[in-house]
Amino acid sequence: MHPGMTAETQTFGANQTDAGAIDTWIEQVGRQWDDSPGTVFAARLCVAELANNVIEHGTPRSKDDHIVVTLTRCSDGIGIEFMDTRGQFDPTIEHAELSQAASAYEGGRGLMLIRSYAKDLAYRHDGRYNRVSLKIEGPHSDPGSVSAEAH
């Protein structure tokens, strides 16, 4: 992290109740940082899609499976690191099942949304965690400036 950057980290359970708590937490942090509503919405959307994927489709590895989200305030948006302890899944590559599912009404749309909003989408597995990092670019380049959209 660069000097002057702010980061917030929170750990949540891998369940639907905590998925709602993640969303509320991101909204609170975004307000605290005075980020634009559009930037905060995109961050909430991407993290919600990642969390829902983990909860609905991730292979459980233990009763203590959890999700860790770190938000980093950047000069040009919000950096996000999303970590989970479920089975390995790389959302950055095109999976044949997802391509087929994306053409169906109900499936595959979450990863398409993430790819459309996120910049610098990356994945790695460190032996314990799936680590997805991405960036949501904001409408202004100075985090100290307040955009008209925020008022």
N, C-alpha and C positions, 0 to 999 in steps of 0.2 A: 504494500500500500504506500502511496506517495504521501509526503508530508502535507498536512492540511486536509487529507481525505478523512471522511467519517465512515465508520462501518458499524452495523448492528447485526448481531447473530442471535438466533433463537432456535431451540430444539422443540420438536413437536412429535407426537405419536403418529404412526402410519395408519390413521383411521379418519373416517368422514368428519367426526366432531372436530378434530384438530385441523382438518383441511379448512374449515370455516374460520378457525382461530388464526391460521396463517394469513388468510385474506384480510382479516381485521387488523392484524399486526402490520402488514405491508401498508395498508391505508393510513394507519396511525404514524408510521415512520415517514411516509411520503408527506403527510401534513406537517409533521415536525420539521422536515427538511425544506418545506415550502416548494416542493417539486410541482410541476404542472400536472393538472388532473389527467391529461392524456398520457403522460409518462407513467404516472402511478397506475392508471388503468392497465396499460400494457404490461407492467411488471406484475400486477395482480393476476392478469389473464394467463401469462406464461407460467407463473408459479402454480396457479390453480390447475392448469393442464398437466404439468409435471406431477403434482401431488396426486391428482386423480388417476393418472397412469400407474403410479406406484401402488396406490390403494386398490384399484380395481384389477390391475393386470400383473403387478409385481409378484414374483415368487417369494413367499414368506421364508425367512431364514431362521427366525427365532421369535419368541413372544415379545422380545424387546425391540423389534424393528422400529426404527424411527427416522425422522426427516430433520435435517439441519439446514436452515436457510440463513445465508449471510447477504445483506444488502450493503453495497458500498456506494456512497455518494461521490459521483465523479463530476468533473467540470462540465461534461456534456451528456449527463444522464444518470442512470442507475446501473451499477454492476451487480450481478446476481450470481451467487454460488448456491446450488441446490444439491444437497447430498442425501442419499438414502441408503439403508442397509439391506434392502431387498435384493433379489437375484439380479445379475448383470443384465443391463439393457442400454444400448447406445442409441439415443434419439437423434443423433446427427447423421446416421446412415440410413439409406433407403432400404427398408425391409420389404420383401415381396408380399408378405401378409398385409402390411400397412398400405401398400400401393393398391392392392385389391380392395381392402376395407375402405380406403379413401373414396373409392368410386361408389360405395354404398352410402345410403343416407346417414346412418348412425355412427359409422366407424372412421377412424383415421383423421378426423378433422382437428383434433387437439394438436398433434405434431405439426400439421400444416399451419395452424395459427401461430405456434411458437416460431416456426421458421420464417413466417412473414413479419413478425414483430421484432425478433431478436437479431442482434448483430453479434459477430464473434462467437457463435454457438460452438461449444467444444465439450467433449466427454472424455473421461478417463475413469478407470477403476483402480483403486489403490490397494486392493486386497481386502478391504472392509467396506468401503463406500463406493457407490456410483457417484461420480462428481460431474455435474453438469454446470458449466459456466456460460453466461451470456450477458449481453449488455442491451439495455433499453436506452436509446438515444432520446434526449430531451430537446425541446424547441429552442433552448437558449444555451449558450456556451459558458456562462458564468453562474455557478450555483448560488452566488450571493444576490444575483439580480432576480427580481420578481417579474414574471411575465404577466401580461394583461389577462391571459387565460386563467390565471390563478385567482383572479378577483371576480 
